[in-house]
Amino acid sequence: MIIPVRCITCGKPVAHLWESYQKKVKAGEDAGKVMDSLGLERYCCRQLFLGHVDLMKELSMFKP
């Protein structure tokens, strides 16, 4: 749903990197190289970005 503020495993702050990661990947850059340039070197931090699915648009359709 929303990217966590910190990595669940190691505690490194990662939320501030999400928007720049998205912009660069949508521009056509390789995801691995983008994560390297942002300083995401640990596997636990990288999996947050690779496995994240943004569901905010779908959830906003179901207002109470």
N, C-alpha and C positions, 0 to 999 in steps of 0.2 A: 504494500500500500504506500507507505511513505518510507523514504530511506532513513535508516536509524542515524541518530546524531553521532554515536560512537560505534566502532566495530564491536560486535557482540562478543568476540573471542578475546581480542587483545586490548580493547579500550581506546584505540587511536581515533581521534575525531575525523570523520569522513563526510559528514553531511554537506559541508561547505564546498566539496569538490564535485558534487553530483551534477549541478547545472553546467559547469564547464566540460565535464565528461560527456554529457548528452549532446552539447553543441558540437564538440569535436567529432564524435562518432557519427552524428547526422550529416556532418560535412564530408564524411567519407574516409576519415582516418581509421587506421587499424586500432581496435579496442585495446590490445595489449600494449601497443606503443603509447597510447594516450594514458593508460594507467601508470606506465613507467614514468612518463613526463610529469604526472601529478604526484608522484611519490608513493604510489600504492605498490609496495613490493611484497608484502606478506600475502600468502594465499587466502587467509581468512578475510582480509580487507577486499581483495580482488573478487572473491566469490559474492560479496554483498552487491557489487556493481554488476557483475555478470548475471546473477540470478534474480535481480530485482525486476518486478513487473509493476508498472505504474497503473493502478486501478482507479485513480481518482475520478476520471471521466465517467467510468461505469458506475461508480458508487454515487456520484452526484445526481444521477437520474432517479434514485430512490430516496427522495426526501420524505420525512415523516409527515 
